[in-house]
Amino acid sequence: MEAKTITRERTEIERRIDIIEEDIAKIDVRLLKLLLQDKTTKKNILWCTTDYENLGSVYDEHNQILLEAITGLFYNVIQPRAAKSKEIQEMRSKKRAEVFTPSWVCNDQNNLIDDAWFGRKDVFNRPKGQTAWIATEGKIEFPEGKTWRQYVDDKRLEITCGEAPYLVSRYDTTTGDLIPPFARVGLFDRKMRIVTENCEMDDEWMKWSMRALKSVYGYEFQGDSVLIARENLLYDYIDYYKERFHAEPSLNLLREVANIIAWNIWQMDGLKYVVPYSCHDEETIDRQLSFADWDKPAERKPCPGCAKGDIHLHNGIYCRIFDWTNKCKSIPFISLFKKEEA
Ligand SMILES: C[S@@+](CC[C@H](N)C(=O)[O-])C[C@H]1O[C@@H](n2cnc3c(N)ncnc32)[C@H](O)[C@@H]1O
């Protein structure tokens, strides 16, 4: 593989919050391979950012993220946004509107969802000043007619999820400050609190922690952010497992968890619901063949969905998500949106 060697020292923020792909590969190469999978194409996710192209052709934005390109000598290629240089942060903001939401804002907005669900305020935490919060004490009570199981199963999606700060809050994506598990505010974190408070038996905890994981979804365009979001979810799950069992999860469990995450956090162009860059020009086939014009170059038409701005007409690869309910099968994400009658 041709690529420039990385000799950069890791910054203080990186040392604090960054998950090193090399460490995951050392635990188990299959685990990192799973986290790189694109379940729709059955290949790896794509870079979909030009930020790494100066490192060599393997980092071209249209290429898959190869395991060898982010491990070994290249172990510190991928960094979370908080650890990226100001120039790179600004470039990503300009190009892809990448601005990550501070944890206290995620908390305020996630609280609104729970206020509505529970029919009361301050269920998981109370604000302390404008930018901090204090976790509520004691077991959370459920309103009449609603159960903790329904809360865990209710689906949540973070659109254009970046590093997924609305789903998990291991660290503040804007400052890089680490957040201890009891004070985390993500949608998945909240479900895990409910699971831990309600499952006395270990096998029950295992079953419901997996259901919590299967109920949270996110999609994102840029491949490095997709990978970081997946890693954040994996490490968040491990934190809760370790708190519960005071032991490391088994490799089999980690692979099962990583497989769910690879389905539920997926790479997609959210304006088209397809795999990024998969829409393409089509050769027109209605060209009249005659001796006179048989050697004329074929005319090319753009993707009909892109040309008409119609999400149902793209010729790219529509992304698939997994329906973990009894149906247990993958479905195109776009099938969740009804076609408008012409
Ligand atoms: C404002 S950031 C929000 C990230 C995260 N949800 C947060 O609140 O911190 C917008 C995100 O949208 C992503 N994005 C931009 N265009 C997109 C597209 N067409 N499809 C999917 N994601 C896109 C960017 O890569 C970036 O991560």
The ligand as a Tripos MOL2 file, in Angstrom:
@<TRIPOS>MOLECULE
LIG
   27    29     1     0     0
SMALL
NO_CHARGES

@<TRIPOS>ATOM
      1 C1        -23.9400   20.2550   11.8600 C.3       1 LIG1
      2 S1        -23.1260   18.6470   11.7400 S.3       1 LIG1
      3 C2        -24.0650   17.7830   12.9640 C.3       1 LIG1
      4 C3        -23.4010   16.5480   13.5180 C.3       1 LIG1
      5 C4        -24.0370   15.9750   14.7710 C.3       1 LIG1
      6 N1        -25.3870   15.5370   14.5090 N.3       1 LIG1
      7 C5        -24.0510   17.0210   15.8830 C.2       1 LIG1
      8 O1        -25.1310   17.5300   16.1940 O.co2     1 LIG1
      9 O2        -23.0160   17.3040   16.4490 O.co2     1 LIG1
     10 C6        -23.7330   18.1000   10.2170 C.3       1 LIG1
     11 C7        -23.2490   16.7390    9.7860 C.3       1 LIG1
     12 O3        -23.9170   16.4290    8.5790 O.3       1 LIG1
     13 C8        -23.0570   15.7040    7.7500 C.3       1 LIG1
     14 N2        -23.5530   15.8230    6.3580 N.ar      1 LIG1
     15 C9        -23.4010   16.8640    5.4960 C.ar      1 LIG1
     16 N3        -24.0180   16.5940    4.3270 N.ar      1 LIG1
     17 C10       -24.6040   15.3720    4.4700 C.ar      1 LIG1
     18 C11       -25.3790   14.5500    3.6170 C.ar      1 LIG1
     19 N4        -25.7280   14.9200    2.3830 N.pl3     1 LIG1
     20 N5        -25.8060   13.3580    4.0880 N.ar      1 LIG1
     21 C12       -25.4890   12.9420    5.3330 C.ar      1 LIG1
     22 N6        -24.7410   13.6640    6.1900 N.ar      1 LIG1
     23 C13       -24.3060   14.8890    5.7690 C.ar      1 LIG1
     24 C14       -21.7100   16.3280    7.9840 C.3       1 LIG1
     25 O4        -20.6650   15.4560    7.5930 O.3       1 LIG1
     26 C15       -21.7620   16.6180    9.4850 C.3       1 LIG1
     27 O5        -21.2250   15.5690   10.2290 O.3       1 LIG1
@<TRIPOS>BOND
     1     1     2 1
     2     2     3 1
     3     2    10 1
     4     3     4 1
     5     4     5 1
     6     5     6 1
     7     5     7 1
     8     7     8 2
     9     7     9 1
    10    10    11 1
    11    11    12 1
    12    11    26 1
    13    12    13 1
    14    13    14 1
    15    13    24 1
    16    14    15 ar
    17    14    23 ar
    18    15    16 ar
    19    16    17 ar
    20    17    18 ar
    21    17    23 ar
    22    18    19 1
    23    18    20 ar
    24    20    21 ar
    25    21    22 ar
    26    22    23 ar
    27    24    25 1
    28    24    26 1
    29    26    27 1
@<TRIPOS>SUBSTRUCTURE
     1 LIG1         1 GROUP 0 **** ****
